[in-house]
Amino acid sequence: MNQEFFKKNYFELLGFPMSFEINQDKLKENFRQLQRVVHPDRHANKTDQEKRLAMQMAGHLNTAFETLTSPVNRAAYLLSLENMPVDFETNTSMAPEFLMEQFEIRERIAEKDTMVRAEIEQKRSQLILALADCFSDSHQDLTAAVEKTRQLKFYDKLLKELT
Amino acid sequence: MALLQITEPGEKKDTARQYAVGIDLGTSYSLVARVEDDISEILPDEKGRFLLPSIVHYSQSGETLTGYDAKARLLKDPAHTIFSAKRLLGKRVSDLDQIAQHLPYQLSDESKGMLKIALDSKKISPVQVSAEILKALKERAEKTGGCSLAGAVITVPAYFDETQRQATKDAAKLAGIPVLRLLNEPTAAAVAYGLDHQAEGRFVVFDLGGGTFDVSILHFTQGVFEVLAVGGDATLGGDDFDRAIVNYLLSLLSMSLEDLSADARAELSQLAKSAKENLTIDGLVQLTLKLPVFNGFEAALTRQTFEGLIASHVDTALSACQKVLQDSGLSMKEIDQVILVGGSTRVPLIRKKVTEFFQKEPLVSIDPDKVVALGAAIQADILVGNKSGDEALLLDVTPLSLGIETMGGLVEKIIDRNTTIPIARAQEFTTYKDGQNAMLIHVLQGEREKVEDCRSLAKFELRDIPALKAGAAKILIQFQIDADGLLSVSAKEMTTNKAASIQVKPSYGLTDTEIETMLRESFSHGEADMQQRSLIEQKVAGEQLLDLLKTALQEDGELIDAEETRKLNLAMQTLQEALQQDPVDAIREKINELDKASQTFAERRMDKSVREALTGKNVEDI
């Protein structure tokens, strides 16, 4: 793709600086503003070339928005831009204590422990705060950020399974 | 005194409005609507009736009747009178559970693909039945409007899968209707309400039709309708309530459906339908069966008994509401309005349960039978270009997850349900044996983990993968869903960069050849008519393309340099000449060439409008 639109990273595309902390309301607002321009419905009576392009651009914008909306995907994307790939698929080695904790949570889910959901949500929120700290200018620690992003993925997966 | 407008020769002539309509192709009834003087209105037939029964009668001599004329044959000739064809779209007989045995007409399972309806010696596809209904609506629209249709927005249940969407689009093709967009029914209803009330907020649309149930949650803000989540059941509807009554009657009669003739089944189902309708007003109805086989059977049915019969169906609908609310991430308090859509929401038990569930009095100010078509017409008017750009935008989602089969008969999801469309998503896969040089790609749709629990959409083979060690070859599979919710899949071997782009036509759908054949059959002079029609179509397409590019060059000509402009002009001139004299294939080829030649120009124009959108914003922010 030799087009300005596709060369921008997701942050540039949606009008934000490259940062983990992001104003979600503003993000939604910019997303809607851009969709109002690129969406195929806006180009329904244009040439096929423009229609195709509109579909690709709207799809790209949807992916960008989805990536920046979810903390785990936003962190992973930010790290990939910093050349610190998270590799969810291939890199599966986790700290033993963390795996132990995951194991216990899974046991409690299996035992239908009703308190476990709130607890996972709380741990997840704490992790997101810690992650924001790793990305901050004052305490920047990208190696720790990679670790925490991978942990966050585990919590997201647990929550998804619980619904 | 008014001055006459004279258009310059060669200038764009049609400043006139384009004629586009919205079509609600329903299980029981269909409607067509248009926007006239900024108001969306349903088009009636010459007798003033708005609804067209979705029924088609096929006579021995090969003629067809649609709508009320066909409905009049339901009891007289049930084996040749096809109703509820929408429930058969994209299905096999085995998908239908108990619906099949309730139908008075015969179904025939095909070795490959969608079921067909057996009419004596002939077999027809449910797609053809739907096409007949669409033709009748097209005719009505063209008669009312006094001109031919530029296109239509056709609505489909949000919960329709790929095969059902494709089947609907195929039916439109057979009916000769250019489809501007397939639009989800609840989204269409929300458009009608949202624009009517000018109200921003979060809507639940509860849409219970004759044969399908959808529940959608939408957020309308900043002029954008965002669908947050959809759910439902593509096989739940008012028909099920009729069947519940039929089964109840059968138990009173101590009879079973297999013992009954087509005529007797038809009488039962007609009686059940009218009983259900009367029970929306009355607390009690008298039921009488006239055919001799029923021995003068009479019974009374109270609303209370009826509600007992349909309770489990109502529960199914409510649990779908629970699930979609969870998917949307909203709490009950955050819902501002609940909209009721579809004739079956007239059933008092449904209204009561929905009100209790959402703790809110639902909106019913627009006729639940008409609201979908009215919304579709508004969208059609926008898409055909009659509005100038500041109207509401719809962002819809895909209702079901899409994935491919991996080792062990499991499905790896590539696009999750409720993802905003259009969307493209790619994932890398690899080989599992040394030297493996081919790979079977099996595309599936559904939420379950195992292949056998999901809907198989298509299978295709990727060949000539370089022989490498297991796990070394990298194959990138890309799924793309367009704004109609339709899927295309492509695969690429990354080490050799060999692409195998495959347009996925669902294996349950009709093939292009089948559609061609059906189209040909529908013309009186077959081949010659087809040729004539496609020549006209290509000429119109060519002229449109030239017009659009001329306008675009006037607006943004400075975006391309002299050499690029020269090449584009040359391609335009070549097409212009081809339009005068060339055969259809040559015109098509020149259109494609011009389309390619305009790529850079199109890209720069898009980039420009994106830049303007952002700059416009920054100015506001300051």
Interface residues (C-beta under 8 A of the other chain):
Chain A: N2 Q3 E4 F5 G15 E29 N30 R32 Q33 L34 Q35 R36 V37 V38 H39 P40 D41 R42 A44 N45 K46 T47 D48 Q49 E50 L53 A54 M55 Q56 M57 A58 G59 H60 N62 T63 F65 E66 T163
Chain B: Q18 L180 R181 T221 Q222 G223 V224 E226 Q326 I382 L383 V384 G385 G389 L393 L394 L395 T419 T420 I421 P422 I423 A424 R425 Q480 D482 A483 L545 L548 L549 A552 D595 K596 S598 Q599 A602 E603 R605 M606 D607 S609 V610 R611 E612 A613 L614 K617
